[in-house]
Amino acid sequence: MLENTEYVFTYLGMSVMVEQEDFAEALRDAIRRRGVTLTWLREHLADSGNPVSAATLSYWRSGARRPEGAQSIAAIEQIEQLLRLEAGTLVSRIGRSQRVGPLPSAQYPLEAARLEKTVSETFAALGAPAIDPARDVSTTSVTEVGADGAVISRTTRTLLQSTSGTITSVPYLEITAGVRSPAPIYSVIAGGRISDVYSHPGGEVHGAMFELERPLGPAQTTMLEWSLTLPDGFPLPHETGHGIARRARELVLWTRFHPDALPDWIDEIEECPDGTTVTPLHLDGATSVHQVRQNWGPGMLALRWGYGPRP
């Protein structure tokens, strides 16, 4: 089992806000201009062979739900005719589907699971609820290694997606299991701002809350890019990695070594619920190593390197 590994894992906090949709606004305006009721719409839809319940019509009008599936789209086309709208006036405003398909339950990466109480307390201090059904669609993390062979910084670019509700902020954690460490320095490059930071008294878990630049509604995606700088004397200078709480479409880690500090040995460590795999890697004349996983997670993917004989 990998111990004392420094890495980041993504946790998406969800709010219960309801996104205002262009479709819902257009539907409300058209009903008001036509001077009809939802009961009138329901009855005329049933007469034309496109039955829709009163509750569903109410959800569509309020923006709580959007039409999904061929039958619902056909009903919207019929509503356009009933409300004397040009074809496509409402259909064009429905947008992408809010359905993202079934997702497995989120799990802490294994290092975080061993520190579950500490991790939970850190989330609570940042104002984050329990793990919600949200996901990283893809993540690329670039680690820079300095001339002394130690990590200088890590830049992470993530495509985030909400699977239900509306995301307004996301917390990220830095974990050094079993080793007390100083707080790293977080900064946002694009896509949001830092609203809070917190270091657990035990010194093993540090976190930052990133507020997105706009709320993220169901099935919508947004980009967030941020960086983490490690202070001098950080206790785990020759390790990096990234953990995810649920399956992601793609995870790419790129570790770039200073040409004056090329390591003598490199190990890739993959931790998943079914076990840990350690694989030796080689530079073969290059100055960097990249690791790629597709449709992978939950788990932790890490890199460890050293100078001289491998321990």
MIVO-34646 format. One record per residue: x, y, z of N, C-alpha, C in turn; residue number from 1. Coordinates in nm, 3 decimals. Atoms other than C-alpha are relative to their C-alpha. Layout:
BEGIN
n.X/n.Y/n.Z/ca.X/ca.Y/ca.Z/c.X/c.Y/c.Z/i
X/Y/Z/X/Y/Z/X/Y/Z/NUM
...
***
This chain:
BEGIN
n.X/n.Y/n.Z/ca.X/ca.Y/ca.Z/c.X/c.Y/c.Z/i
0.084/-0.119/0.000/0.000/0.000/0.000/0.088/0.124/0.000/1
-0.079/-0.122/0.007/0.136/0.343/-0.090/-0.024/0.086/0.122/2
0.012/-0.085/-0.117/0.206/0.560/0.212/0.060/0.137/-0.029/3
-0.059/-0.133/0.001/0.282/0.931/0.258/0.003/0.061/-0.139/4
0.003/-0.052/0.135/0.180/1.022/-0.094/-0.076/0.131/-0.005/5
0.061/-0.132/0.012/0.105/1.384/-0.169/-0.077/0.006/-0.131/6
0.081/-0.007/0.121/-0.179/1.433/-0.414/-0.123/0.086/0.025/7
0.122/-0.080/-0.009/-0.495/1.626/-0.485/-0.115/-0.085/-0.048/8
0.116/0.063/0.060/-0.842/1.489/-0.529/-0.115/0.098/-0.002/9
0.107/-0.094/0.027/-1.151/1.662/-0.657/-0.125/-0.038/0.076/10
0.128/0.020/-0.067/-1.467/1.704/-0.460/-0.090/0.113/-0.045/11
0.089/-0.102/0.053/-1.762/1.885/-0.612/-0.114/0.026/0.096/12
0.109/-0.037/-0.089/-1.994/2.069/-0.375/-0.121/0.046/-0.080/13
0.123/-0.030/0.072/-2.358/2.106/-0.483/-0.089/0.091/0.084/14
0.100/-0.079/-0.069/-2.611/2.373/-0.394/-0.137/-0.045/-0.048/15
0.136/0.040/0.039/-2.990/2.346/-0.427/-0.067/0.111/-0.077/16
0.057/-0.106/0.082/-3.037/2.650/-0.647/-0.062/-0.059/-0.126/17
0.063/0.042/0.125/-3.262/2.614/-0.954/0.038/0.099/-0.109/18
-0.047/-0.086/0.108/-3.118/2.746/-1.276/-0.119/0.054/-0.080/19
0.102/-0.062/0.084/-3.333/2.991/-1.473/0.035/-0.027/-0.146/20
-0.026/0.041/0.136/-3.362/2.862/-1.829/-0.065/0.096/-0.100/21
0.059/-0.078/0.108/-3.416/3.058/-2.150/-0.128/-0.065/-0.048/22
0.120/0.071/0.046/-3.665/2.789/-2.246/-0.119/0.032/0.089/23
0.110/-0.026/-0.093/-3.877/2.840/-1.933/-0.052/0.143/-0.014/24
0.042/-0.140/0.016/-3.880/3.218/-1.978/-0.079/0.018/-0.128/25
0.071/-0.011/0.127/-3.982/3.185/-2.343/-0.138/-0.063/0.008/26
0.130/0.067/-0.014/-4.260/2.940/-2.252/-0.096/0.084/0.083/27
0.085/-0.085/-0.084/-4.395/3.166/-1.976/-0.050/0.121/-0.078/28
0.039/-0.118/0.077/-4.394/3.467/-2.207/-0.105/-0.035/-0.106/29
0.093/0.039/0.107/-4.572/3.279/-2.485/-0.138/-0.033/0.058/30
0.129/0.032/-0.064/-4.844/3.147/-2.248/-0.071/0.128/0.041/31
0.060/-0.126/-0.043/-4.900/3.495/-2.110/-0.055/0.079/-0.119/32
0.046/-0.074/0.118/-4.925/3.656/-2.454/-0.123/-0.065/-0.062/33
0.114/0.072/0.060/-5.166/3.388/-2.575/-0.122/0.007/0.091/34
0.112/-0.013/-0.093/-5.378/3.434/-2.261/-0.067/-0.132/0.032/35
0.057/0.131/-0.028/-5.423/3.062/-2.190/0.056/-0.051/0.132/36
-0.045/0.063/-0.124/-5.376/2.837/-1.886/0.069/-0.132/-0.031/37
-0.061/0.131/0.017/-5.180/2.518/-1.834/-0.105/-0.107/-0.021/38
0.109/0.096/0.021/-5.510/2.331/-1.814/-0.043/0.001/-0.145/39
0.037/-0.013/0.142/-5.600/2.464/-2.158/0.105/-0.070/-0.087/40
-0.107/0.064/0.076/-5.260/2.351/-2.292/-0.008/-0.152/0.012/41
0.005/0.144/-0.023/-5.291/2.007/-2.134/-0.113/-0.064/-0.079/42
0.115/0.056/0.071/-5.637/1.949/-2.283/0.023/-0.002/-0.150/43
-0.022/-0.005/0.144/-5.538/2.060/-2.633/0.113/-0.093/-0.044/44
-0.105/0.096/0.032/-5.220/1.853/-2.624/-0.055/-0.142/-0.003/45
0.062/0.133/-0.003/-5.423/1.545/-2.528/-0.086/-0.022/-0.124/46
0.086/0.012/0.118/-5.668/1.613/-2.811/0.081/-0.023/-0.127/47
-0.083/0.013/0.120/-5.381/1.630/-3.061/0.091/-0.123/0.005/48
-0.077/0.125/-0.009/-5.228/1.300/-2.943/0.136/0.016/0.066/49
-0.126/-0.021/-0.072/-4.943/1.450/-2.736/-0.030/0.029/0.147/50
0.038/-0.025/-0.139/-5.061/1.405/-2.375/0.120/0.032/0.088/51
-0.102/-0.041/-0.098/-4.853/1.582/-2.108/-0.072/0.033/0.130/52
0.066/-0.024/-0.128/-4.941/1.591/-1.740/0.011/0.147/0.040/53
-0.002/-0.137/-0.049/-5.023/1.917/-1.567/0.128/0.027/0.080/54
-0.121/-0.017/-0.080/-4.729/1.862/-1.331/0.122/0.025/-0.089/55
-0.113/-0.016/0.092/-4.484/1.827/-1.621/-0.003/0.138/-0.065/56
0.011/-0.134/0.059/-4.615/2.142/-1.788/0.041/0.107/0.100/57
-0.037/-0.095/-0.104/-4.574/2.324/-1.458/0.151/0.002/0.021/58
-0.146/0.008/-0.014/-4.213/2.200/-1.424/0.069/0.073/-0.116/59
-0.060/-0.066/0.116/-4.135/2.317/-1.778/-0.013/0.152/0.011/60
0.024/-0.145/-0.009/-4.287/2.660/-1.716/0.087/0.065/0.107/61
-0.079/-0.057/-0.110/-4.100/2.712/-1.388/0.150/-0.010/-0.022/62
-0.142/0.022/0.022/-3.765/2.591/-1.522/0.058/-0.109/0.088/63
-0.049/0.108/-0.085/-3.742/2.309/-1.267/0.046/-0.120/-0.083/64
-0.041/0.105/0.092/-3.718/2.064/-1.558/-0.008/0.051/-0.142/65
0.010/-0.029/0.142/-3.664/2.074/-1.931/-0.052/-0.124/-0.072/66
0.049/0.116/0.076/-3.825/1.852/-2.195/0.113/-0.095/-0.035/67
-0.098/0.104/0.031/-3.638/1.524/-2.246/-0.067/-0.107/-0.085/68
0.050/0.111/0.080/-3.687/1.259/-2.513/-0.086/0.046/-0.116/69
0.070/-0.032/0.124/-3.860/1.244/-2.849/-0.146/0.038/0.023/70
0.141/-0.029/-0.025/-4.216/1.242/-2.708/-0.017/0.140/0.057/71
0.010/-0.134/-0.058/-4.155/1.557/-2.503/0.030/0.107/-0.105/72
-0.031/-0.098/0.105/-3.995/1.736/-2.799/-0.118/0.015/-0.094/73
0.119/-0.008/0.085/-4.297/1.647/-3.010/-0.109/0.083/0.066/74
0.099/-0.081/-0.072/-4.520/1.798/-2.741/0.035/0.148/-0.006/75
-0.041/-0.140/0.008/-4.316/2.119/-2.745/-0.028/0.056/-0.139/76
0.032/-0.044/0.137/-4.354/2.139/-3.123/-0.150/0.028/-0.013/77
0.144/-0.023/0.002/-4.730/2.106/-3.074/-0.036/0.126/0.079/78
0.025/-0.121/-0.080/-4.722/2.376/-2.802/0.032/0.125/-0.082/79
-0.033/-0.115/0.086/-4.552/2.610/-3.050/-0.117/0.034/-0.090/80
0.116/-0.024/0.086/-4.850/2.566/-3.281/-0.118/0.055/0.079/81
0.113/-0.044/-0.082/-5.105/2.606/-3.003/0.017/0.144/0.048/82
-0.026/-0.136/-0.048/-4.938/2.926/-2.882/0.030/0.097/-0.115/83
-0.017/-0.083/0.121/-4.905/3.057/-3.242/0.140/0.059/-0.008/84
-0.140/-0.039/0.010/-4.529/3.067/-3.236/0.060/-0.056/-0.129/85
-0.072/0.054/0.115/-4.290/3.021/-3.526/0.064/-0.133/0.040/86
-0.060/0.132/-0.027/-4.159/2.665/-3.555/0.144/0.017/0.050/87
-0.134/-0.004/-0.056/-3.849/2.618/-3.341/0.021/0.105/0.107/88
-0.016/-0.107/-0.099/-3.913/2.916/-3.111/0.033/-0.056/0.138/89
-0.024/0.061/-0.131/-3.925/2.694/-2.802/0.103/-0.112/-0.007/90
-0.091/0.115/0.013/-3.740/2.384/-2.925/0.145/0.046/-0.001/91
-0.138/-0.047/0.011/-3.429/2.588/-3.005/0.057/0.048/0.133/92
-0.045/-0.049/-0.130/-3.415/2.708/-2.642/0.012/-0.110/0.105/93
-0.005/0.108/-0.098/-3.430/2.367/-2.475/0.143/-0.028/0.044/94
-0.140/0.022/-0.035/-3.053/2.323/-2.489/0.033/-0.147/0.010/95
-0.048/0.137/-0.012/-2.854/2.013/-2.415/-0.079/-0.076/0.106/96
0.072/0.084/-0.095/-3.006/1.723/-2.230/0.057/0.015/0.140/97
-0.043/-0.003/-0.139/-2.994/1.737/-1.852/0.033/-0.139/0.053/98
-0.027/0.136/-0.045/-2.956/1.360/-1.835/0.146/-0.036/-0.026/99
-0.140/0.038/0.016/-2.604/1.235/-1.778/0.020/-0.150/0.014/100
-0.011/0.144/-0.010/-2.681/0.865/-1.739/0.036/-0.044/0.140/101
-0.029/0.050/-0.135/-2.626/0.642/-1.437/0.148/0.013/0.032/102
-0.137/-0.013/-0.046/-2.312/0.706/-1.235/0.018/-0.086/0.125/103
-0.025/0.076/-0.123/-2.153/0.481/-0.972/0.014/0.094/0.118/104
-0.013/-0.080/-0.121/-2.139/0.600/-0.614/0.142/0.054/0.011/105
-0.131/-0.060/-0.020/-1.856/0.839/-0.534/0.068/-0.065/0.120/106
-0.079/0.057/-0.109/-1.577/0.706/-0.313/0.123/0.087/0.022/107
-0.126/-0.065/-0.026/-1.284/0.864/-0.141/0.112/-0.080/-0.064/108
-0.123/0.072/0.035/-0.949/0.779/-0.303/0.058/-0.064/0.127/109
-0.038/0.081/-0.114/-0.771/0.531/-0.079/0.074/0.076/0.109/110
-0.069/-0.079/-0.102/-0.538/0.777/0.095/-0.101/0.084/0.078/111
0.102/-0.080/-0.069/-0.839/0.998/0.171/-0.087/-0.087/0.089/112
0.084/0.089/-0.081/-1.037/0.699/0.296/0.066/-0.032/0.133/113
-0.070/0.028/-0.124/-0.768/0.627/0.554/-0.004/0.119/0.095/114
0.011/-0.122/-0.079/-0.813/0.985/0.673/-0.143/0.054/-0.005/115
0.138/-0.041/0.025/-1.192/0.989/0.635/-0.049/0.105/0.100/116
0.046/-0.096/-0.102/-1.260/1.170/0.963/0.063/0.136/-0.022/117
-0.070/-0.127/0.023/-0.995/1.435/0.893/-0.049/0.067/-0.127/118
0.050/-0.055/0.127/-1.113/1.477/0.534/-0.140/0.058/0.020/119
0.136/-0.048/-0.024/-1.476/1.510/0.647/0.000/0.130/0.079/120
-0.009/-0.122/-0.080/-1.379/1.772/0.905/0.051/0.117/-0.084/121
-0.051/-0.105/0.088/-1.188/1.966/0.640/-0.109/0.049/-0.094/122
0.113/-0.040/0.085/-1.487/1.961/0.404/-0.098/0.086/0.078/123
0.095/-0.074/-0.082/-1.711/2.080/0.687/0.052/0.142/0.027/124
-0.058/-0.132/-0.027/-1.472/2.366/0.768/-0.006/0.090/-0.122/125
0.009/-0.077/0.124/-1.483/2.473/0.402/-0.145/0.026/-0.040/126
0.141/-0.018/0.033/-1.864/2.461/0.404/-0.050/-0.092/-0.108/127
0.039/0.096/0.103/-1.884/2.160/0.173/-0.085/-0.111/0.061/128
0.082/0.111/-0.050/-2.158/1.896/0.217/0.066/-0.134/-0.030/129
-0.050/0.134/0.031/-2.115/1.520/0.184/0.015/-0.015/-0.151/130
-0.027/0.019/0.143/-2.003/1.381/-0.153/-0.131/-0.008/-0.077/131
0.120/-0.008/0.082/-2.264/1.459/-0.420/0.025/-0.060/-0.138/132
-0.018/0.059/0.133/-2.329/1.313/-0.767/0.047/0.103/-0.102/133
-0.061/-0.089/0.098/-2.092/1.531/-0.969/0.132/-0.061/-0.042/134
-0.119/0.068/0.048/-1.782/1.453/-1.165/0.094/0.092/-0.076/135
-0.097/-0.053/0.095/-1.462/1.559/-1.336/-0.018/-0.078/-0.129/136
0.006/0.070/0.128/-1.516/1.480/-1.701/0.142/-0.034/-0.045/137
-0.141/0.025/0.033/-1.144/1.517/-1.770/0.087/0.096/0.079/138
-0.094/-0.080/-0.078/-0.842/1.648/-1.582/0.140/-0.018/-0.057/139
-0.141/0.002/0.036/-0.491/1.739/-1.691/0.077/0.075/0.107/140
-0.079/-0.060/-0.107/-0.236/1.807/-1.418/0.147/-0.003/-0.040/141
-0.141/-0.013/0.040/0.117/1.933/-1.491/0.082/0.036/0.123/142
-0.089/-0.023/-0.113/0.386/1.908/-1.221/0.136/0.044/-0.049/143
-0.133/-0.050/0.034/0.706/2.111/-1.247/0.098/-0.040/0.110/144
-0.104/0.042/-0.094/1.020/1.967/-1.083/0.123/0.088/-0.021/145
-0.110/-0.094/0.008/1.306/2.203/-1.002/0.136/-0.065/-0.011/146
-0.137/0.047/0.018/1.683/2.176/-1.031/0.049/-0.084/0.117/147
-0.037/0.083/-0.115/1.701/2.019/-0.684/-0.076/-0.132/0.003/148
0.075/0.124/0.008/1.470/1.736/-0.792/-0.130/-0.001/0.076/149
0.123/-0.009/-0.079/1.181/1.858/-0.576/-0.110/0.070/-0.079/150
0.115/-0.063/0.064/0.832/1.959/-0.682/-0.002/0.149/0.031/151
0.015/-0.145/-0.017/0.795/2.333/-0.739/-0.147/0.037/0.003/152
0.140/-0.039/0.012/0.434/2.360/-0.847/-0.075/-0.103/-0.082/153
0.088/0.084/0.081/0.139/2.183/-1.003/-0.114/0.085/-0.053/154
0.111/-0.070/0.062/-0.114/2.329/-1.246/-0.102/-0.102/-0.048/155
0.106/0.096/0.032/-0.447/2.152/-1.289/-0.110/0.069/-0.079/156
0.110/-0.050/0.083/-0.705/2.209/-1.562/-0.106/-0.109/-0.006/157
0.105/0.101/-0.013/-1.038/2.031/-1.511/-0.126/0.045/-0.072/158
0.133/-0.020/0.057/-1.357/2.001/-1.713/-0.100/-0.060/0.098/159
0.095/0.041/-0.103/-1.630/1.985/-1.446/-0.139/-0.015/-0.058/160
0.139/0.017/0.041/-1.986/1.860/-1.491/-0.089/-0.022/0.122/161
0.101/0.026/-0.102/-2.290/1.877/-1.268/-0.091/-0.111/-0.050/162
0.094/0.106/0.038/-2.513/1.570/-1.265/-0.138/0.022/0.058/163
0.130/-0.038/-0.053/-2.796/1.721/-1.058/0.018/0.125/0.084/164
-0.012/-0.124/-0.074/-2.870/2.046/-0.885/0.088/0.099/-0.072/165
-0.084/-0.103/0.057/-2.649/2.347/-0.944/0.126/0.016/0.084/166
-0.129/-0.016/-0.067/-2.279/2.365/-0.856/0.037/0.147/0.002/167
-0.048/-0.138/-0.010/-2.158/2.701/-0.729/0.146/0.006/0.042/168
-0.139/-0.001/-0.044/-1.821/2.602/-0.581/0.051/-0.143/0.011/169
-0.064/0.131/-0.010/-1.574/2.313/-0.566/0.117/0.007/0.095/170
-0.118/0.005/-0.085/-1.328/2.222/-0.290/0.103/-0.099/-0.054/171
-0.110/0.090/0.034/-0.988/2.065/-0.358/0.085/-0.021/0.125/172
-0.081/0.032/-0.117/-0.771/1.891/-0.101/0.140/-0.042/-0.041/173
-0.136/0.050/0.010/-0.399/1.833/-0.068/0.025/-0.086/0.123/174
-0.012/0.096/-0.109/-0.321/1.525/0.144/0.141/-0.057/0.006/175
-0.129/0.066/-0.024/0.006/1.403/0.292/-0.021/-0.099/0.114/176
0.041/0.099/-0.100/-0.107/1.088/0.471/0.117/-0.043/0.086/177
-0.101/0.043/-0.094/0.096/1.018/0.784/0.114/0.098/0.020/178
-0.109/-0.097/-0.010/0.317/1.326/0.742/-0.060/0.139/0.019/179
0.045/-0.137/-0.023/0.257/1.672/0.885/0.071/0.092/-0.099/180
-0.058/-0.086/0.102/0.311/1.939/0.620/-0.054/0.142/0.012/181
0.051/-0.138/0.002/0.283/2.318/0.585/-0.104/0.015/-0.110/182
0.107/-0.022/0.097/-0.009/2.459/0.388/0.058/0.041/-0.135/183
-0.042/-0.044/0.133/0.044/2.483/0.012/-0.067/0.133/-0.035/184
0.056/-0.128/0.045/-0.032/2.804/-0.175/-0.086/-0.027/-0.123/185
0.093/0.019/0.111/-0.342/2.786/-0.398/-0.020/0.131/-0.075/186
0.039/-0.116/0.079/-0.423/3.024/-0.683/-0.083/-0.046/-0.119/187
0.084/0.030/0.115/-0.687/3.029/-0.957/0.052/0.074/-0.122/188
-0.045/-0.061/0.126/-0.573/3.092/-1.313/-0.119/0.048/-0.080/189
0.120/-0.038/0.076/-0.917/3.098/-1.477/-0.117/-0.087/0.044/190
0.121/0.076/-0.025/-1.275/2.991/-1.419/-0.061/0.020/0.136/191
0.058/-0.020/-0.132/-1.334/3.110/-1.063/0.091/0.082/0.089/192
-0.083/-0.070/-0.098/-1.184/3.252/-0.746/0.004/-0.083/0.128/193
-0.011/0.069/-0.128/-1.070/3.123/-0.407/-0.086/0.073/0.102/194
0.088/-0.061/-0.100/-1.340/3.187/-0.146/0.040/-0.037/0.142/195
-0.039/0.039/-0.135/-1.182/3.002/0.149/0.113/-0.101/-0.009/196
-0.104/0.102/-0.014/-0.879/2.797/0.257/-0.003/-0.051/0.143/197
0.001/0.058/-0.135/-0.839/2.565/0.554/0.106/-0.109/0.008/198
-0.096/0.106/-0.030/-0.565/2.348/0.704/-0.045/-0.070/0.128/199
0.041/0.076/-0.118/-0.664/2.070/0.942/0.111/0.006/0.105/200
-0.103/-0.008/-0.105/-0.486/2.091/1.280/0.102/-0.112/-0.004/201
-0.094/0.111/0.008/-0.327/1.751/1.216/0.110/0.019/-0.102/202
-0.103/-0.029/0.098/-0.132/1.896/0.923/0.009/-0.095/-0.116/203
-0.004/0.096/0.110/-0.211/1.607/0.688/-0.093/0.037/-0.115/204
0.100/-0.035/0.101/-0.502/1.765/0.498/-0.014/0.152/-0.006/205
0.018/-0.142/0.026/-0.520/2.113/0.346/-0.100/0.014/-0.113/206
0.102/-0.015/0.103/-0.803/2.246/0.134/-0.024/0.144/-0.039/207
0.041/-0.131/0.049/-0.927/2.539/-0.072/-0.136/-0.015/-0.066/208
0.130/-0.004/0.066/-1.279/2.627/-0.185/0.008/0.097/-0.116/209
-0.003/-0.082/0.120/-1.300/2.755/-0.541/-0.144/0.032/-0.042/210
0.133/-0.043/0.044/-1.611/2.956/-0.628/0.004/0.018/-0.152/211
0.003/-0.008/0.146/-1.699/2.913/-0.996/-0.047/0.137/-0.045/212
0.036/-0.134/0.046/-1.740/3.226/-1.207/-0.146/0.009/-0.042/213
0.144/0.002/0.025/-2.095/3.118/-1.291/-0.056/-0.131/0.053/214
0.061/0.126/-0.046/-2.337/2.859/-1.146/-0.004/-0.103/-0.113/215
-0.003/0.108/0.098/-2.323/2.523/-1.321/-0.123/-0.087/0.019/216
0.126/0.073/-0.009/-2.666/2.370/-1.389/0.013/-0.145/-0.041/217
-0.003/0.143/0.031/-2.757/2.004/-1.449/0.052/-0.029/-0.139/218
-0.064/0.047/0.122/-2.546/1.837/-1.720/0.089/0.104/-0.066/219
-0.087/-0.101/0.057/-2.364/2.162/-1.790/0.145/-0.023/0.042/220
-0.142/0.013/-0.030/-1.985/2.179/-1.796/0.065/0.137/0.006/221
-0.080/-0.122/-0.004/-1.729/2.444/-1.717/0.146/-0.039/0.021/222
-0.142/0.023/-0.018/-1.352/2.475/-1.709/0.050/0.075/0.123/223
-0.067/-0.063/-0.114/-1.146/2.550/-1.399/0.149/-0.033/-0.007/224
-0.144/0.020/0.002/-0.771/2.601/-1.402/0.060/0.068/0.122/225
-0.057/-0.053/-0.123/-0.571/2.648/-1.084/0.138/-0.059/0.022/226
-0.136/0.047/-0.026/-0.222/2.606/-0.948/0.024/-0.013/0.149/227
-0.039/0.025/-0.137/-0.062/2.486/-0.629/0.152/0.008/0.008/228
-0.145/-0.016/-0.019/0.284/2.592/-0.511/0.036/-0.055/0.138/229
-0.042/0.060/-0.127/0.467/2.396/-0.242/0.107/0.088/0.065/230
-0.100/-0.082/-0.069/0.662/2.591/0.021/0.132/-0.075/0.015/231
-0.130/0.063/-0.023/1.032/2.525/0.084/-0.009/-0.095/0.120/232
-0.001/0.095/-0.109/1.094/2.223/0.301/-0.122/-0.089/0.007/233
0.116/0.090/0.001/0.778/2.039/0.200/0.049/-0.143/0.018/234
-0.057/0.129/-0.040/0.819/1.686/0.344/0.001/-0.108/-0.107/235
0.005/0.104/0.104/0.739/1.491/0.025/0.040/0.062/-0.134/236
-0.041/-0.077/0.118/0.948/1.658/-0.247/0.004/-0.078/-0.129/237
-0.020/0.082/0.119/0.975/1.363/-0.488/-0.122/-0.083/-0.035/238
0.124/0.070/0.031/0.611/1.264/-0.529/-0.104/0.099/-0.050/239
0.113/-0.080/0.046/0.307/1.395/-0.712/-0.110/-0.095/-0.042/240
0.109/0.087/0.043/-0.032/1.264/-0.816/-0.134/0.070/0.007/241
0.136/-0.054/0.000/-0.405/1.316/-0.846/-0.097/-0.114/0.030/242
0.102/0.098/-0.033/-0.699/1.128/-0.695/-0.137/0.051/-0.038/243
0.136/-0.037/0.037/-1.062/1.126/-0.805/-0.099/-0.087/0.076/244
0.099/0.067/-0.083/-1.376/1.031/-0.615/-0.097/-0.087/-0.081/245
0.085/0.085/0.084/-1.566/0.881/-0.910/0.063/-0.011/-0.139/246
-0.058/0.027/0.131/-1.499/0.754/-1.262/0.002/0.126/-0.086/247
-0.016/-0.113/0.091/-1.368/1.016/-1.506/0.028/-0.052/-0.140/248
-0.026/0.042/0.137/-1.348/1.001/-1.882/0.150/-0.003/-0.030/249
-0.143/-0.005/0.029/-0.983/1.100/-1.883/0.075/0.069/0.113/250
-0.091/-0.060/-0.096/-0.704/1.172/-1.637/0.140/-0.005/-0.061/251
-0.135/-0.010/0.058/-0.366/1.294/-1.767/0.089/0.071/0.100/252
-0.101/-0.059/-0.087/-0.066/1.361/-1.542/0.129/0.016/-0.079/253
-0.123/-0.027/0.073/0.244/1.524/-1.693/0.101/0.057/0.100/254
-0.103/-0.043/-0.094/0.553/1.549/-1.471/0.124/0.038/-0.080/255
-0.109/-0.054/0.081/0.831/1.767/-1.615/0.121/0.028/0.090/256
-0.119/-0.010/-0.081/1.182/1.736/-1.472/0.096/0.106/-0.055/257
-0.105/-0.091/0.041/1.452/2.001/-1.477/0.112/-0.082/-0.065/258
-0.104/0.080/0.068/1.726/1.887/-1.719/0.122/-0.029/0.087/259
-0.112/0.025/-0.091/1.981/1.911/-1.434/-0.039/-0.093/0.115/260
0.046/0.085/-0.110/1.772/1.685/-1.208/-0.082/-0.116/-0.051/261
0.071/0.117/0.053/1.670/1.385/-1.414/0.017/-0.115/0.099/262
-0.009/0.103/-0.104/1.587/1.104/-1.169/0.066/-0.128/-0.051/263
-0.062/0.130/0.032/1.769/0.772/-1.156/-0.106/-0.109/-0.010/264
0.108/0.097/0.008/1.445/0.583/-1.105/-0.134/0.069/0.018/265
0.135/-0.056/-0.005/1.071/0.650/-1.142/-0.098/-0.116/0.017/266
0.105/0.099/-0.018/0.774/0.449/-1.015/-0.137/0.065/-0.018/267
0.141/-0.040/0.009/0.411/0.487/-1.117/-0.078/-0.084/0.101/268
0.082/0.069/-0.100/0.166/0.401/-0.837/-0.147/0.025/-0.032/269
0.144/-0.008/0.026/-0.198/0.327/-0.915/-0.074/-0.069/0.114/270
0.080/0.055/-0.109/-0.433/0.280/-0.621/-0.147/0.002/-0.040/271
0.142/0.015/0.030/-0.785/0.150/-0.688/-0.063/-0.084/0.111/272
0.063/0.080/-0.104/-1.043/-0.020/-0.467/0.042/-0.146/0.001/273
-0.037/0.141/0.003/-0.920/-0.361/-0.585/0.149/-0.023/0.022/274
-0.140/0.021/-0.032/-0.553/-0.299/-0.499/0.091/0.108/-0.052/275
-0.102/-0.096/0.037/-0.230/-0.112/-0.563/0.098/-0.064/-0.097/276
-0.095/0.047/0.100/-0.002/-0.150/-0.866/0.115/0.099/-0.010/277
-0.119/-0.083/0.015/0.356/-0.018/-0.883/0.073/-0.044/-0.127/278
-0.062/0.031/0.129/0.516/0.004/-1.229/0.121/0.090/-0.022/279
-0.117/-0.083/0.031/0.873/0.122/-1.302/-0.017/0.068/-0.137/280
0.003/-0.075/0.125/0.889/0.393/-1.570/0.141/0.050/-0.032/281
-0.133/-0.042/0.045/1.186/0.520/-1.774/-0.013/0.123/-0.088/282
0.002/-0.123/0.081/1.266/0.856/-1.930/0.041/-0.029/-0.145/283
-0.046/0.037/0.135/1.445/0.697/-2.231/0.041/0.123/-0.081/284
-0.051/-0.117/0.070/1.615/1.024/-2.320/-0.088/0.123/0.010/285
0.091/-0.115/-0.014/1.315/1.247/-2.244/0.024/0.069/0.134/286
-0.009/-0.073/-0.127/1.282/1.502/-1.963/-0.133/0.005/0.073/287
0.131/-0.001/-0.064/0.921/1.430/-1.873/-0.066/-0.136/-0.012/288
0.079/0.123/0.002/0.676/1.149/-1.801/-0.147/0.040/0.001/289
0.144/-0.024/-0.006/0.306/1.149/-1.879/-0.072/-0.132/0.026/290
0.083/0.116/-0.036/0.044/0.911/-1.740/-0.143/0.029/-0.046/291
0.134/-0.017/0.056/-0.295/0.860/-1.902/-0.090/-0.113/0.048/292
0.104/0.097/-0.033/-0.609/0.686/-1.776/-0.131/0.048/-0.061/293
0.130/-0.033/0.059/-0.942/0.677/-1.959/-0.107/-0.088/0.061/294
0.109/0.071/-0.068/-1.276/0.579/-1.806/0.052/-0.070/0.124/295
-0.073/0.053/-0.115/-1.092/0.534/-1.479/-0.046/0.068/0.129/296
0.032/-0.055/-0.130/-1.164/0.584/-1.110/-0.115/-0.077/0.064/297
-0.076/-0.089/-0.089/-1.226/0.618/-0.827/0.136/-0.059/0.032/298
-0.131/0.046/-0.034/-0.868/0.600/-0.719/0.101/0.111/-0.001/299
-0.107/-0.096/-0.004/-0.533/0.769/-0.706/0.112/-0.045/-0.092/300
-0.111/0.026/0.091/-0.264/0.789/-0.974/0.115/0.091/0.042/301
-0.111/-0.078/-0.054/0.078/0.899/-0.851/0.130/-0.037/-0.068/302
-0.134/0.022/0.052/0.442/0.926/-0.949/0.099/0.028/0.113/303
-0.105/-0.016/-0.100/0.745/0.881/-0.722/0.134/-0.020/-0.070/304
-0.129/0.011/0.063/1.107/0.932/-0.822/0.111/0.021/0.103/305
-0.110/-0.016/-0.093/1.451/0.937/-0.666/0.134/0.001/-0.069/306
-0.137/-0.011/0.050/1.827/0.966/-0.703/0.087/-0.098/0.076/307
-0.076/0.110/-0.061/2.073/0.688/-0.639/-0.080/-0.127/-0.007/308
0.070/0.129/0.005/1.962/0.329/-0.573/-0.148/0.014/0.043/309
0.141/0.002/-0.040/1.589/0.262/-0.555/-0.012/-0.061/0.138/310
0.015/0.056/-0.135/1.485/0.206/-0.190/-0.054/-0.142/-0.003/311
***
